[in-house]
Amino acid sequence: MSEFRLLIIDDDEGFCGILQRRLEHHGVLVQMAHSGYQALALEGHFDGILLDMMLGDDNGLALIQPLKERYSPKHLVVLTGYASIATTVEAMKRGATDYLTKPVGTNELLRRFTNEKLELEDASINRLTPTQIEWEHIQRVLTDNQGNVSKTARELGMHRRTLQRKLSKRSPH
C-alpha cells in the first residue's frame, strides 16, 4: 500500500494501540486521538478517519461533519460496538463512507480504506480469536477500574484468582 495516513479516534487507548500496531505493520501511517477535541486540534491531512461512535459521553456521529470539513478524508468509517440500522443510516446521512461493527479484522479495515482486496500473510491477524476478544475485554474493564483486580473480577463475574491467572499469561496477540 502506498503511504496512507489514517486518523483513529477512539477513547479506548488500548484498542487504539492494538489497531495502530496492526495497521502500521501494513505500511499505514497512524495518528490517534482519544476525543473529538484532540482530533480536531491535529495538524496535517488524513486520507482516512476511523471514528468510534461512542467517545466517552460524546456521540461520534456529531463529529462526522466537522472532521470532514477540517480534513477532507477520502474515507470516514464509523466503528461501533453498538450497531443498529438507525445509527448506520444516520452515520451515512452525516457523511460517513462506511460503518463497521467491532470486532473488526485488519484485512477488513484495510479493504474498507483502500477499496482493494488485500491478502495478508498471517490469517490469524485478520479476525480476533475468542481468547483475544476476552483478553481485550478484561484489559478494558481492568483499566476502567484503575487496575483494581478484585473490583474487576467482581464486575466480570469471576473469581479473583482466576482473573489473576488470566492476567499472568501473555497477551494472546
Secondary structure, DSSP 8 states (H G I E B T S, - for coil): ---EEEEEE-S-HHHHHHHHHHHHTTTEEEEEESSHHHHHH--S--SEEEEESEETTEEGGGGHHHHHHHH--SEEEEEESS--HHHHHHHHHHT-SEEEESS--HHHHHHHHHSS----S-GGGTS--HHHHHHHHHHHHHHHTTT-HHHHHHHHTS-HHHHHHHHHS----
